[in-house]
Amino acid sequence: MIVLVVTAHPGECSLTSALSAVTRTTLADAGHIVIESDFYAMAWGPALREEQFGTETVKIERLP
């Protein structure tokens, strides 16, 4: 099985980081393919900025 482990925490000594490490090691030792994605390390922002929107507008029809 391919497993994606996603974290987003600035502290390398945090509980989140420790749980992520145990999870990755346990799954890899069990033969799974483990992919890690650290949103904090990627400087990922949870909110879209205006310049990230395209120039095209889409008309959304709502149900009554």
C-alpha positions as protocol buffer text, in pm:
chain_id: "A"
residue {
  index: 1
  type: MET
  ca { x: 0 y: 0 z: 0 }
}
residue {
  index: 2
  type: ILE
  ca { x: 116 y: 354 z: -69 }
}
residue {
  index: 3
  type: VAL
  ca { x: 64 y: 582 z: 232 }
}
residue {
  index: 4
  type: LEU
  ca { x: 84 y: 961 z: 239 }
}
residue {
  index: 5
  type: VAL
  ca { x: 177 y: 1110 z: 578 }
}
residue {
  index: 6
  type: VAL
  ca { x: 97 y: 1482 z: 592 }
}
residue {
  index: 7
  type: THR
  ca { x: 225 y: 1711 z: 867 }
}
residue {
  index: 8
  type: ALA
  ca { x: 233 y: 2085 z: 919 }
}
residue {
  index: 9
  type: HIS
  ca { x: 420 y: 2180 z: 1233 }
}
residue {
  index: 10
  type: PRO
  ca { x: 722 y: 2406 z: 1287 }
}
residue {
  index: 11
  type: GLY
  ca { x: 874 y: 2213 z: 1578 }
}
residue {
  index: 12
  type: GLU
  ca { x: 1111 y: 1926 z: 1503 }
}
residue {
  index: 13
  type: CYS
  ca { x: 1080 y: 1809 z: 1865 }
}
residue {
  index: 14
  type: SER
  ca { x: 700 y: 1830 z: 1874 }
}
residue {
  index: 15
  type: LEU
  ca { x: 455 y: 1551 z: 1943 }
}
residue {
  index: 16
  type: THR
  ca { x: 335 y: 1588 z: 1583 }
}
residue {
  index: 17
  type: SER
  ca { x: 685 y: 1524 z: 1450 }
}
residue {
  index: 18
  type: ALA
  ca { x: 736 y: 1230 z: 1685 }
}
residue {
  index: 19
  type: LEU
  ca { x: 405 y: 1070 z: 1585 }
}
residue {
  index: 20
  type: SER
  ca { x: 486 y: 1125 z: 1218 }
}
residue {
  index: 21
  type: ALA
  ca { x: 826 y: 957 z: 1257 }
}
residue {
  index: 22
  type: VAL
  ca { x: 678 y: 656 z: 1438 }
}
residue {
  index: 23
  type: THR
  ca { x: 404 y: 626 z: 1178 }
}
residue {
  index: 24
  type: ARG
  ca { x: 647 y: 641 z: 885 }
}
residue {
  index: 25
  type: THR
  ca { x: 887 y: 390 z: 1043 }
}
residue {
  index: 26
  type: THR
  ca { x: 612 y: 147 z: 1143 }
}
residue {
  index: 27
  type: LEU
  ca { x: 448 y: 153 z: 802 }
}
residue {
  index: 28
  type: ALA
  ca { x: 778 y: 123 z: 614 }
}
residue {
  index: 29
  type: ASP
  ca { x: 885 y: -169 z: 834 }
}
residue {
  index: 30
  type: ALA
  ca { x: 553 y: -337 z: 750 }
}
residue {
  index: 31
  type: GLY
  ca { x: 639 y: -314 z: 380 }
}
residue {
  index: 32
  type: HIS
  ca { x: 435 y: -11 z: 281 }
}
residue {
  index: 33
  type: ILE
  ca { x: 560 y: 268 z: 57 }
}
residue {
  index: 34
  type: VAL
  ca { x: 555 y: 586 z: 266 }
}
residue {
  index: 35
  type: ILE
  ca { x: 548 y: 934 z: 117 }
}
residue {
  index: 36
  type: GLU
  ca { x: 588 y: 1232 z: 348 }
}
residue {
  index: 37
  type: SER
  ca { x: 458 y: 1581 z: 287 }
}
residue {
  index: 38
  type: ASP
  ca { x: 547 y: 1854 z: 537 }
}
residue {
  index: 39
  type: PHE
  ca { x: 336 y: 2160 z: 461 }
}
residue {
  index: 40
  type: TYR
  ca { x: 531 y: 2376 z: 705 }
}
residue {
  index: 41
  type: ALA
  ca { x: 865 y: 2291 z: 542 }
}
residue {
  index: 42
  type: MET
  ca { x: 710 y: 2373 z: 203 }
}
residue {
  index: 43
  type: ALA
  ca { x: 599 y: 2715 z: 336 }
}
residue {
  index: 44
  type: TRP
  ca { x: 247 y: 2625 z: 229 }
}
residue {
  index: 45
  type: GLY
  ca { x: -15 y: 2890 z: 299 }
}
residue {
  index: 46
  type: PRO
  ca { x: -370 y: 2777 z: 378 }
}
residue {
  index: 47
  type: ALA
  ca { x: -532 y: 3086 z: 227 }
}
residue {
  index: 48
  type: LEU
  ca { x: -540 y: 3180 z: -140 }
}
residue {
  index: 49
  type: ARG
  ca { x: -409 y: 3520 z: -231 }
}
residue {
  index: 50
  type: GLU
  ca { x: -576 y: 3731 z: -500 }
}
residue {
  index: 51
  type: GLU
  ca { x: -288 y: 3680 z: -745 }
}
residue {
  index: 52
  type: GLN
  ca { x: -339 y: 3303 z: -726 }
}
residue {
  index: 53
  type: PHE
  ca { x: -682 y: 3330 z: -887 }
}
residue {
  index: 54
  type: GLY
  ca { x: -703 y: 3294 z: -1263 }
}
residue {
  index: 55
  type: THR
  ca { x: -823 y: 3572 z: -1488 }
}
residue {
  index: 56
  type: GLU
  ca { x: -1118 y: 3370 z: -1619 }
}
residue {
  index: 57
  type: THR
  ca { x: -1445 y: 3384 z: -1435 }
}
residue {
  index: 58
  type: VAL
  ca { x: -1674 y: 3088 z: -1403 }
}
residue {
  index: 59
  type: LYS
  ca { x: -2047 y: 3126 z: -1369 }
}
residue {
  index: 60
  type: ILE
  ca { x: -2180 y: 2885 z: -1110 }
}
residue {
  index: 61
  type: GLU
  ca { x: -2545 y: 2799 z: -1134 }
}
residue {
  index: 62
  type: ARG
  ca { x: -2699 y: 2725 z: -799 }
}
residue {
  index: 63
  type: LEU
  ca { x: -2982 y: 2484 z: -740 }
}
residue {
  index: 64
  type: PRO
  ca { x: -3306 y: 2646 z: -624 }
}
